[in-house]
Amino acid sequence: MVFPFYVLNAQEEMDNATRSLFILDIAKYIEYDDEIQLHADFKIGVLGRNTDFYWELYEMAKTRKFIQQKPIKVLMYPELDNVEKCHILYVNSAEGFKMKEVLERTRGNNTLVISEGYPFNQSMINFVVADGTPRFELHEEKLNMEGLQVNELFREQAIKTREDWEALFIETEIALEQEKEVVEEQKVVIDSQRAEIAMQSAMIRTQQARLDSLNREIMGKEKTIEQKTLILDQQVREIGQQNEEIIRQRQEVVSQNATLIEQRAKIDQQESRIEQQSIQISEQQTILVERLKAIEKQKMLIWFFVIALILVSGLGYFIYRGYRIKKESNIQLEAKNRLILQQKDEIQQQKEIAESQRDQIAYQKKHITDSIHYALRIQTALLPSLELFSEKLDHFVLYKPRDIVSGDFYWVSEIGHRIMIISADCTGHGVPGAFMSMLGVSYLNEIILNRGIIQPDQVINSLRDEVIRSLKQKESDSEIKDGMDICVCLLDPEKRTLQFAGALCPLWIISNGELSEIKGDKMPVAIHETMKPFTNHWIDLKQGDTFYIFSDGFADQFGGPNQKKYLSKNFKKTLGNLQAKTMYQQGAELDRIFEEWRKDIEQIDDVTVIGVRV
């Protein structure tokens, strides 16, 4: 049987697919001692933190399924102390492990150590790429010391002497020298371009400073205009209300004047008639006086009484008629007054009913509010203080519930010399979200403190199992979608390492002024169409680096001059601009920015932001 080779095109090193293929093929030609029959699986370990290579090997092993009649199991060991007994252990020199320490760790375990990039004669099998072709070095003595054997065909294709090893790299070194000359020429060109770029950058910075100054001046004027506009709007509303009251009063006056004018017109008509009649009487009196001059004094007296009687009768008739008109007007006014009093009584009854309903609603509201405040006391007792580790970490916690109680929660604990920091956003807010948050806190206490599970991806996997079990969620049930989005971080302040796993939540890290994002898995902590294990990320931090975990409440808040969402891109810029401040000052500034952004607009969701500086 001939061992296969796979030729690469002008590569400096193997790609992950070639490494995986070599390891799986080599495993078939290694003869182990009889103890292999006692193992249920054929274990292949990867030492280091190259998760891309680990997943490539993991996926390729799934297609092979078996090696030497044993199911394949691929494991990853981030540190040398984590290494367990396995059949093959792969290590790359780029990970920084010393080969002598690796061989001491695996000694006596019947383990084949496959390496890449180490010097000649240090490992059992060492991968190398020469002239674009992958090869391997074989140290048979080290294999025999571990009770491992290979067949003759396998030995023939390996590099076994230092002369063969050095011959492989002669041509490669010549090519490298030629490439170095080309690189030197390109470096001269690049240096000249860098100088030109530096000049342009200086000009751009000068222009940017001018623009920033103008922008600040414009923003100050815009704020002044906004304040004056608000004052004018308030004055316009007050004037509008006063105008409406004046118009209503004018309408009442006009209505009363119309009634008075109508009555005055009737009286004027009556007086006009009386005047006409008086003129007629005066004329008649003149005629009678002229006639009476010729009549005897006795007749004059009789006529005088007759005329007086007529005048008195006419005057009485007109007085009686005016009295009748006035009496009819008074009757009409009394009817209107009775109607107004009846309407006033009805309005009073409706007012009393409304006041009774208002008092009942106020009592119910107070009862419900008291219950929610008691729930707040319970939730506050479960959550840690906002000063998580004030003496050990420079950090802040911005925690702003939308209602009295919150659907967001955070969880922290010291586990040996490491610190577990968790931020979560439950489905809903208010009382329903608070129930889910208390459920999440209880499960985290059980999983981390009682069961001792601290690896972030395993914490989320266990929490998802508990949520699905407690809420009786099933794949066929599309109605129950309650769950939570979560960020889990395990920080080692001494080694400055951070492990992170997320469910629909990212981790933001700012280092040297640059913000990088590590996205969480696109699965919630609940039943979902995708139910894969969550991913565990390893991050090396430097002193002064800051990292942030948060819910989506800050970025989703409406506000500003156009009443739009704040958005994640603006949130990133804001965090970048705050790096010169302490973490406590950052928290206070974020709170101020949030309140200034939303102003009079209602807060739409719970807000949680946790920031830590290493």
Secondary structure, DSSP 8 states (H G I E B T S, - for coil): --------SS-SS--HHHHHHHHHHHHTTEE--GGGGG-SSEEEEEESS-HHHHHHHHHHHHHH-EETTEEEEEEEESSGGG----SEEEEEGGG---HHHHHHHHTTTT-EEEEES--TTSSSEEEEEETTEEEEEE-HHHHHHTT-EE-HHHHHTSB-SHHHHHHHTHHHHHHHHHHHHHHHHHHHHHHHHHHHHHHHHHHHHHHHHHHHHHHHHHHHHHHHHHHHHHHHHHHHHHHHHHHHHHHHHHHHHHHHHHHHHHHHHHHHHHHHHHHHHHHHHHHHHHHHHHHHTTS-HHHHHHHHHHHHHHHHHHHHHHHHHHHHHHHHHHHHHHHHHHHHHHHHHHHHHHHHHHHHHHHHHHHHHHHHHHHHHHHHHHHHHHS--S-SSTTT-EEEEEEE-SSSS-SEEEEEEEETTEEEEEEEEESS-HHHHHHHHHHHHHHHIIIIIIT---SHHHHHHHHHHHHHHHTT--TT--S----EEEEEEEEETTTTEEEEEEES--EEEEETTEEEEE--BS--SS--S-------EEEE--TT-EEEEE-STTTT-EETTTTEE--HHHHHHHHHHTTTS-HHHHHHHHHHHHHHHHTTS---S-EEEEEEE-
